[in-house]
Amino acid sequence: MGDNGKVCFIGGGPGDPELLTLKAKRIIDSADVIIYADSLVHPSVCDGAKEGAQIIGSKTLTLDEITDLMISAACEGKLVARVQSGDPSIYGAVLEQMRLLEAAGVEYEVIPGVSAAFAAAAVLKTEFTVPEVSQTVIFTRLEGRVAMPSGEKLRDLAGHGCTLVLFLSITRINKVVSELKAGAYDDDTPVAVVYRVGWHDEMIITGTLGDIAPKVKRAGITLQALVLVGAAFDPDIRRIEEAGTAASSHLYSSDYTHLYRRAVDFAKSHATHQVASDA
């Protein structure tokens, strides 16, 4: 292989090119070859490509065709930016590409990206992990052509009653609802569906397990949407916090001591004790 030939798997984020990391942007702009998932990644992520860079959309290519392109370019000493949607580690189909690069002796690196799940939480202005509501997040999908491992069927995971984020499942929303209701959720469980987050045609549909399926059907959403389930997506969650009736994180609490800050009450009592001792 030529000098400095390398492949960088890059998390292209959910769609908004401004959600690229600085490192991702730097590598894309300096790459000799850019292979990007053009059905999921906004084409403007390639706008800063250097003059003469080869830009290839991968939506019509097979795994072998993609890896052949990467290996061939890397063996010529070129820097290859393989831009995936979201973060490569979540349903990124990146492991099989890594295996082939390793077998060919090609150096590669992975650059993390902003997952659509995190972008969805941002546009919903919520938090996955709300104190005394949910402290666990499960990323999963409905079983389809890809079989789920034992114990990971949706109804099994729904038994936890925590925050669920479903990828690749929107086309079977009725089945999603029935499987969730077979677990710990009921018709009143808050649900949000976020379609093409970060794109110009982004759409947000909110509701409950009791009414989300017909809402999704009416909107005509059949791809590129996340289903987010759980009490963390209750639209009133922020107002509840403001009213002071719900639990809050200890992280910034004045009565909580941690490595970098002592609790106010502890500091006051310590100071009072010190004054008394000095007297």
Number of C-alpha atoms within 10 A of each C-alpha: 17 11 10 13 21 25 25 21 27 27 26 33 31 28 26 19 19 13 20 21 17 9 13 23 19 13 19 27 20 17 23 22 25 26 23 26 20 16 13 17 23 19 15 12 22 19 10 12 21 14 9 9 16 13 16 16 16 19 13 10 12 10 13 11 11 19 20 14 14 26 23 14 20 26 19 14 16 21 23 27 28 26 28 27 25 27 23 23 16 15 15 15 12 16 12 11 16 19 12 16 20 11 8 13 13 18 17 17 12 18 20 20 24 20 20 25 23 17 20 25 18 12 13 16 12 17 16 24 16 20 14 10 17 17 12 13 16 15 14 19 22 23 17 10 6 8 10 14 8 7 9 15 16 24 20 15 19 22 14 15 20 22 24 26 21 21 20 18 20 24 17 14 19 15 16 22 22 16 19 23 19 15 16 16 23 16 15 14 20 22 27 24 25 25 23 22 25 21 14 9 8 13 15 16 14 20 21 19 23 16 15 21 19 12 14 21 14 8 10 10 18 15 13 18 24 23 24 24 28 24 23 26 25 19 17 10 17 15 11 13 13 9 8 9 9 15 12 13 11 12 10 12 11 13 14 15 17 10 5 5 12 14 14 14 13 14 14 12 11 12 12 12 11 11 10 9 8 7 5
